[in-house]
Every structure is written in C-alpha cells, then in structure tokens.
Amino acid sequence: MVAPEARMAEAPVHRYAATAHLLRLMKVLYFLSGFSASSFGRFATLFYLDSGLDAHRIGIVEGAQPIVALLGNQLFGLLSDSLQRKKAVALVARAVSTALLLALPM
C-alpha cells in the first residue's frame, strides 16, 4: 500500500509530464505549420492554375487569405480568452487550418 504522502508527490510530476507532452506536440505542429505554409505558398498559384482558375480568381483567393486570417485570429483570440484555454484553442485552430488546407485538392 502506498502512503498518502507518496501519492500526493506523484500528482504534480504526472501533470508536468502531460504539459511537457502537450508543449512538445505544439512545437511540432508549429514547425509543420510554418513548413507547410512556406511550401504551399510557393506553389499555390500553379495549383490554382492547374485547378482551372483564371488570373482574376487567383487574385481574389490570394487577396482573401489575409482577410480571413485577420478575422480568424480575432475569432479564435476571443474564444481562447473566454474559455481561458489558450493552448487548447491554438491546437484546435491549427487542426482546423490543416484540415482546410488538406481539403483544397478535393
């Protein structure tokens, strides 16, 4: 049987391990997000041309991206402030943006 003092000492270590794991995951996702954004940005115009968009529509899509990013950042910022869960909301925002990027070829 484990003494109550020993169980209490284990709890913060376990909580720290979970936080460290989440932080490591966030760092990897941040790296991959930057890597994918830089890779996609270079070839986006070629992708849009191959998809059948003309130059005017490609300009609209490229021009709308900063506006959508501005509004999305404000929306997820308000959400994280109201929920007081900044890391969880950041993780969800990264997952949503990744899912939307993956849905582009469809």
Protein Blocks (a to p, Z undefined) as FASTA:
>chain_A
ZZfklmmmmmmmmmmmmmmmmmmmmmmmmmmmmmmmmmmmmmmmmmmmmnopafklmmmm
mmmmmmmmmmmmmmmmmmmmmnopmklmmmmmmmmmmmmmmmmmZZ
